[in-house]
């Protein structure tokens, strides 16, 4: 089990390198939601619900109304709209 956890922590960043910023935001939102859902409820259903809610929320937040544009958050937390990468 320990080896599986270490392997997943090493492979996960490599899997995200080819993703767009919106895809990375959705992944981060789902992971954060899963952790929060698991901590708050202590049940598997809470983990799943948190992952779904976090992923969907970040999908809507990161998506721009204009085609081909995405929202990006800078280091200070401000949102900027620019072409998707």
DSSP file (Angstrom, degrees, kcal/mol; ACC not computed):
  #  RESIDUE AA STRUCTURE BP1 BP2  ACC     N-H-->O    O-->H-N    N-H-->O    O-->H-N    TCO  KAPPA ALPHA  PHI   PSI    X-CA   Y-CA   Z-CA
    1    1 A X     >        0   0    0      0, 0.0     4,-2.1     0, 0.0     5,-0.2   0.000 360.0 360.0 360.0 -40.7    0.0    0.0    0.0
    2    2 A X  H  >  +     0   0    0      1,-0.2     4,-2.2     2,-0.2     5,-0.2   0.893 360.0  51.0 -63.6 -40.0    2.8    2.4    0.8
    3    3 A X  H  > S+     0   0    0      1,-0.2     4,-2.5     2,-0.2    -1,-0.2   0.877 108.5  52.1 -65.4 -37.7    4.5    1.7   -2.5
    4    4 A X  H  > S+     0   0    0      2,-0.2     4,-2.3     1,-0.2    -1,-0.2   0.905 109.9  48.8 -64.9 -42.1    1.2    2.4   -4.4
    5    5 A X  H  X S+     0   0    0     -4,-2.1     4,-2.0     2,-0.2    -2,-0.2   0.925 112.8  47.0 -64.6 -45.0    0.8    5.8   -2.6
    6    6 A X  H  X S+     0   0    0     -4,-2.2     4,-1.5     1,-0.2    -2,-0.2   0.909 112.5  50.2 -63.4 -42.6    4.4    6.8   -3.3
    7    7 A X  H  X S+     0   0    0     -4,-2.5     4,-2.1     1,-0.2     5,-0.2   0.905 110.4  49.3 -63.5 -41.5    4.1    5.8   -7.0
    8    8 A X  H  X S+     0   0    0     -4,-2.3     4,-2.2     1,-0.2    -1,-0.2   0.872 109.0  52.7 -67.8 -35.1    0.8    7.7   -7.4
    9    9 A X  H  X S+     0   0    0     -4,-2.0     4,-0.5     1,-0.2    -1,-0.2   0.814 113.5  44.3 -68.9 -28.5    2.4   10.9   -5.8
   10   10 A X  H  < S+     0   0    0     -4,-1.5     4,-0.5    -5,-0.2    -2,-0.2   0.816 117.9  42.7 -82.5 -31.8    5.3   10.7   -8.3
   11   11 A X  H  X S+     0   0    0     -4,-2.1     4,-1.9    -5,-0.2     3,-0.4   0.808  97.9  73.1 -85.8 -31.6    3.2   10.0  -11.3
   12   12 A X  H  X S+     0   0    0     -4,-2.2     4,-1.3     1,-0.2    -1,-0.1   0.891  95.8  49.4 -55.3 -47.2    0.3   12.4  -10.7
   13   13 A X  H  X S+     0   0    0     -4,-0.5     4,-0.5     1,-0.2    -1,-0.2   0.873 110.0  52.6 -62.8 -33.2    2.3   15.6  -11.6
   14   14 A X  H >4 S+     0   0    0     -4,-0.5     3,-0.8    -3,-0.4     4,-0.4   0.868 105.3  54.8 -67.6 -35.3    3.5   14.0  -14.8
   15   15 A X  H 3< S+     0   0    0     -4,-1.9     3,-0.4     1,-0.2    -1,-0.2   0.796 107.6  50.7 -68.0 -27.5    0.0   13.2  -15.8
   16   16 A X  H >< S+     0   0    0     -4,-1.3     3,-1.3     1,-0.2    -1,-0.2   0.540  85.0  87.5 -88.3  -6.6   -1.0   16.8  -15.4
   17   17 A X  T << S+     0   0    0     -3,-0.8    -1,-0.2    -4,-0.5    -2,-0.1   0.818  91.3  44.8 -66.1 -29.8    1.8   18.3  -17.5
   18   18 A X  T 3  S+     0   0    0     -3,-0.4    -1,-0.3    -4,-0.4     2,-0.2   0.379  93.6 105.2 -95.1   6.1   -0.1   18.0  -20.8
   19   19 A X  S <  S-     0   0    0     -3,-1.3     2,-0.1     1,-0.1    -3,-0.0  -0.491  72.5-115.0 -84.7 154.3   -3.4   19.4  -19.4
   20   20 A X     >  -     0   0    0     -2,-0.2     4,-2.2     1,-0.1     5,-0.2  -0.327  35.3-101.6 -75.9 169.6   -4.8   22.8  -20.1
   21   21 A X  H  > S+     0   0    0      1,-0.2     4,-2.4     2,-0.2     5,-0.2   0.888 123.7  52.9 -61.7 -39.1   -5.2   25.3  -17.2
   22   22 A X  H  > S+     0   0    0      2,-0.2     4,-2.4     1,-0.2    -1,-0.2   0.916 109.0  48.9 -63.6 -42.8   -8.9   24.5  -17.1
   23   23 A X  H  > S+     0   0    0      1,-0.2     4,-2.2     2,-0.2    -1,-0.2   0.891 111.4  49.8 -64.5 -38.5   -8.3   20.8  -16.8
   24   24 A X  H  X S+     0   0    0     -4,-2.2     4,-2.7     2,-0.2    -2,-0.2   0.903 110.1  50.9 -65.9 -39.9   -5.7   21.4  -14.1
   25   25 A X  H  X S+     0   0    0     -4,-2.4     4,-2.6     2,-0.2    -2,-0.2   0.903 110.2  49.1 -63.5 -41.0   -8.2   23.6  -12.2
   26   26 A X  H  X S+     0   0    0     -4,-2.4     4,-2.5     2,-0.2    -1,-0.2   0.911 112.3  48.5 -64.5 -42.0  -10.9   20.9  -12.4
   27   27 A X  H  X S+     0   0    0     -4,-2.2     4,-2.5     2,-0.2    -2,-0.2   0.920 112.8  47.5 -63.8 -44.2   -8.5   18.3  -11.2
   28   28 A X  H  X S+     0   0    0     -4,-2.7     4,-2.6     2,-0.2     5,-0.2   0.904 112.3  50.0 -64.0 -41.2   -7.3   20.5   -8.3
   29   29 A X  H  X S+     0   0    0     -4,-2.6     4,-2.5     2,-0.2    26,-0.3   0.901 111.8  47.7 -63.7 -41.6  -11.0   21.3   -7.4
   30   30 A X  H  X S+     0   0    0     -4,-2.5     4,-2.2    24,-0.4    -2,-0.2   0.910 113.4  47.5 -66.7 -41.9  -11.9   17.6   -7.4
   31   31 A X  H  X S+     0   0    0     -4,-2.5     4,-2.1     2,-0.2    -2,-0.2   0.925 114.2  46.4 -65.7 -43.8   -9.0   16.6   -5.3
   32   32 A X  H  X S+     0   0    0     -4,-2.6     4,-2.6     1,-0.2     5,-0.2   0.916 112.9  50.1 -64.5 -42.7   -9.6   19.4   -2.8
   33   33 A X  H  X S+     0   0    0     -4,-2.5     4,-2.9    -5,-0.2    18,-0.4   0.878 109.3  51.9 -62.6 -38.1  -13.3   18.6   -2.7
   34   34 A X  H  X S+     0   0    0     -4,-2.2     4,-2.2    16,-0.4    -1,-0.2   0.913 111.3  46.5 -65.4 -42.5  -12.5   14.9   -2.1
   35   35 A X  H  X S+     0   0    0     -4,-2.1     4,-2.4     2,-0.2    -2,-0.2   0.941 115.7  44.9 -65.0 -46.9  -10.2   15.7    0.8
   36   36 A X  H  X S+     0   0    0     -4,-2.6     4,-2.7     1,-0.2     5,-0.3   0.918 113.6  50.3 -64.3 -43.1  -12.6   18.1    2.4
   37   37 A X  H  X>S+     0   0    0     -4,-2.9     4,-2.1    -5,-0.2     5,-0.5   0.883 112.5  47.3 -62.2 -38.4  -15.6   15.7    1.9
   38   38 A X  H  X5S+     0   0    0     -4,-2.2     4,-1.7     8,-0.2    -2,-0.2   0.892 114.1  46.1 -69.4 -40.3  -13.6   12.9    3.5
   39   39 A X  H  <5S+     0   0    0     -4,-2.4    -2,-0.2    -5,-0.2    -1,-0.2   0.913 116.4  44.3 -69.5 -42.5  -12.5   14.9    6.4
   40   40 A X  H  <5S+     0   0    0     -4,-2.7    -2,-0.2    -5,-0.2    -3,-0.2   0.930 129.9  21.7 -70.3 -45.8  -15.9   16.4    7.1
   41   41 A X  H  <5S-     0   0    0     -4,-2.1    -3,-0.2    -5,-0.3    -2,-0.2   0.808  82.8-144.9 -95.5 -31.5  -18.0   13.3    6.7
   42   42 A X     << +     0   0    0     -4,-1.7     2,-0.3    -5,-0.5    -4,-0.1   0.693  65.3 105.4  73.3  17.4  -15.5   10.5    7.3
   43   43 A X  S  > S-     0   0    0     -6,-0.4     4,-1.4     1,-0.1    -1,-0.3  -0.890  80.3-120.2-129.6 158.4  -17.3    8.3    4.7
   44   44 A X  H  > S+     0   0    0     -2,-0.3     4,-2.4     1,-0.2     5,-0.2   0.868 113.4  58.5 -64.4 -37.1  -16.7    7.3    1.2
   45   45 A X  H  > S+     0   0    0      1,-0.2     4,-2.6     2,-0.2    -1,-0.2   0.866 104.0  52.4 -61.4 -35.7  -19.9    8.9    0.0
   46   46 A X  H  > S+     0   0    0     -3,-0.2     4,-2.4     2,-0.2    -8,-0.2   0.864 107.9  51.0 -67.3 -36.5  -18.5   12.2    1.3
   47   47 A X  H  X S+     0   0    0     -4,-1.4     4,-2.2   -10,-0.3    -2,-0.2   0.932 113.1  44.9 -65.1 -46.1  -15.3   11.8   -0.6
   48   48 A X  H  X S+     0   0    0     -4,-2.4     4,-2.3     2,-0.2    -2,-0.2   0.931 114.6  47.8 -64.7 -46.3  -17.2   11.1   -3.8
   49   49 A X  H  X S+     0   0    0     -4,-2.6     4,-2.7     1,-0.2     5,-0.2   0.910 112.3  49.8 -62.5 -42.6  -19.6   14.0   -3.3
   50   50 A X  H  X S+     0   0    0     -4,-2.4     4,-2.7     1,-0.2   -16,-0.4   0.896 110.4  50.3 -63.2 -40.3  -16.8   16.4   -2.5
   51   51 A X  H  X S+     0   0    0     -4,-2.2     4,-2.4   -18,-0.4     5,-0.2   0.917 113.2  45.5 -64.5 -43.0  -14.9   15.4   -5.6
   52   52 A X  H  X S+     0   0    0     -4,-2.3     4,-2.5     2,-0.2     5,-0.3   0.942 115.5  45.9 -65.6 -47.6  -17.9   15.9   -7.8
   53   53 A X  H  X S+     0   0    0     -4,-2.7     4,-2.3     1,-0.2    -2,-0.2   0.924 115.2  47.0 -63.5 -44.6  -18.8   19.2   -6.3
   54   54 A X  H  X S+     0   0    0     -4,-2.7     4,-2.2    -5,-0.2   -24,-0.4   0.908 114.1  47.1 -64.2 -42.6  -15.2   20.5   -6.4
   55   55 A X  H  X S+     0   0    0     -4,-2.4     4,-1.8   -26,-0.3    -2,-0.2   0.920 114.4  45.2 -65.7 -45.0  -14.7   19.4  -10.0
   56   56 A X  H  X S+     0   0    0     -4,-2.5     4,-2.0    -5,-0.2     5,-0.2   0.902 112.1  52.7 -66.9 -40.8  -17.9   20.8  -11.3
   57   57 A X  H  X S+     0   0    0     -4,-2.3     4,-2.3    -5,-0.3    -2,-0.2   0.937 111.3  45.6 -60.7 -46.9  -17.4   24.1   -9.4
   58   58 A X  H  X S+     0   0    0     -4,-2.2     4,-2.5     1,-0.2    -1,-0.2   0.819 108.1  58.3 -68.4 -29.1  -13.9   24.6  -10.8
   59   59 A X  H  X S+     0   0    0     -4,-1.8     4,-0.9     2,-0.2    -1,-0.2   0.914 111.6  41.0 -64.4 -41.6  -15.2   23.7  -14.3
   60   60 A X  H  < S+     0   0    0     -4,-2.0    -2,-0.2     2,-0.2    -1,-0.2   0.871 116.4  48.8 -74.1 -36.6  -17.7   26.5  -14.2
   61   61 A X  H  < S+     0   0    0     -4,-2.3    -2,-0.2     1,-0.2    -1,-0.2   0.891 114.2  45.4 -69.5 -39.1  -15.3   29.0  -12.5
   62   62 A X  H  < S+     0   0    0     -4,-2.5     9,-2.3    -5,-0.2     2,-0.4   0.676  95.1  91.1 -79.7 -18.0  -12.5   28.3  -15.0
   63   63 A X  B  <  -A   70   0A   0     -4,-0.9     7,-0.2     7,-0.2     2,-0.2  -0.640  66.0-147.3 -86.3 132.4  -14.6   28.4  -18.1
   64   64 A X        -     0   0    0      5,-1.1     4,-0.1    -2,-0.4     5,-0.1  -0.517  19.6-124.7 -90.0 162.1  -15.0   31.8  -19.9
   65   65 A X  S    S+     0   0    0     -2,-0.2     2,-0.4     2,-0.1    -1,-0.1   0.701  93.2  77.8 -79.0 -19.9  -18.2   32.8  -21.7
   66   66 A X  S >  S-     0   0    0      1,-0.1     3,-1.6     2,-0.0    -2,-0.3  -0.730  93.7-107.9 -92.4 140.7  -16.1   33.4  -24.9
   67   67 A X  T 3  S+     0   0    0     -2,-0.4     3,-0.1     1,-0.2    -2,-0.1  -0.447 102.3  16.0 -67.4 132.1  -15.0   30.5  -27.0
   68   68 A X  T 3  S+     0   0    0      1,-0.3    16,-2.3    -2,-0.2     2,-0.3   0.482 104.9 105.8  85.5   2.7  -11.3   29.7  -26.7
   69   69 A X  E <   - B   0  83A   0     -3,-1.6    -5,-1.1    14,-0.3     2,-0.3  -0.881  45.0-174.0-117.1 149.0  -10.8   31.8  -23.6
   70   70 A X  E     -AB  63  82A   0     12,-3.0    12,-2.3    -2,-0.3     2,-0.4  -0.913  26.2-113.5-133.8 160.4  -10.3   30.7  -20.0
   71   71 A X  E     - B   0  81A   0     -9,-2.3     2,-0.4    -2,-0.3    10,-0.2  -0.814  30.7-167.7 -94.9 137.7  -10.1   32.4  -16.6
   72   72 A X  E     - B   0  80A   0      8,-3.2     8,-2.8    -2,-0.4     2,-0.5  -0.950  13.2-140.7-123.9 145.4   -6.7   32.2  -14.8
   73   73 A X  E     - B   0  79A   0     -2,-0.4     6,-0.2     6,-0.2     2,-0.0  -0.912  17.5-148.3-106.7 128.4   -6.0   33.1  -11.2
   74   74 A X    >   -     0   0    0      4,-2.5     3,-1.8    -2,-0.5    -1,-0.0  -0.209  38.1 -86.4 -85.4-176.5   -2.8   35.0  -10.5
   75   75 A X  T 3  S+     0   0    0      1,-0.3    -1,-0.1     2,-0.1    -2,-0.0   0.742 128.5  52.9 -64.8 -23.2   -0.7   34.7   -7.3
   76   76 A X  T 3  S-     0   0    0      2,-0.1    -1,-0.3     0, 0.0    -3,-0.0   0.428 120.4-106.2 -92.5   1.0   -2.7   37.4   -5.6
   77   77 A X  S <  S+     0   0    0     -3,-1.8     2,-0.2     1,-0.3    -2,-0.1   0.505  72.1 141.2  90.3   4.9   -6.0   35.6   -6.4
   78   78 A X        -     0   0    0      1,-0.0    -4,-2.5    -5,-0.0     2,-0.4  -0.587  48.7-126.6 -81.5 143.9   -7.2   38.0   -9.1
   79   79 A X  E     -B   73   0A   0     -2,-0.2     2,-0.4    -6,-0.2    -6,-0.2  -0.734  26.1-175.2 -91.6 137.5   -9.0   36.5  -12.1
   80   80 A X  E     -B   72   0A   0     -8,-2.8    -8,-3.2    -2,-0.4     2,-0.5  -0.980  17.8-139.0-129.4 143.0   -7.8   37.2  -15.6
   81   81 A X  E     +B   71   0A   0     -2,-0.4     2,-0.3   -10,-0.2   -10,-0.2  -0.899  38.8 142.6-104.6 128.8   -9.3   36.2  -18.9
   82   82 A X  E     -B   70   0A   0    -12,-2.3   -12,-3.0    -2,-0.5   -18,-0.1  -0.942  56.1 -62.9-152.5 170.1   -7.0   35.0  -21.7
   83   83 A X  E     -B   69   0A   0     -2,-0.3   -14,-0.3   -14,-0.2     2,-0.1  -0.320  61.4-106.0 -58.1 140.1   -6.7   32.5  -24.5
   84   84 A X              0   0    0    -16,-2.3    -1,-0.1     1,-0.1   -64,-0.0  -0.396 360.0 360.0 -66.9 145.2   -6.8   28.9  -23.2
   85   85 A X              0   0    0     -3,-0.1    -1,-0.1    -2,-0.1    -2,-0.1   0.406 360.0 360.0 -95.8 360.0   -3.4   27.1  -23.3
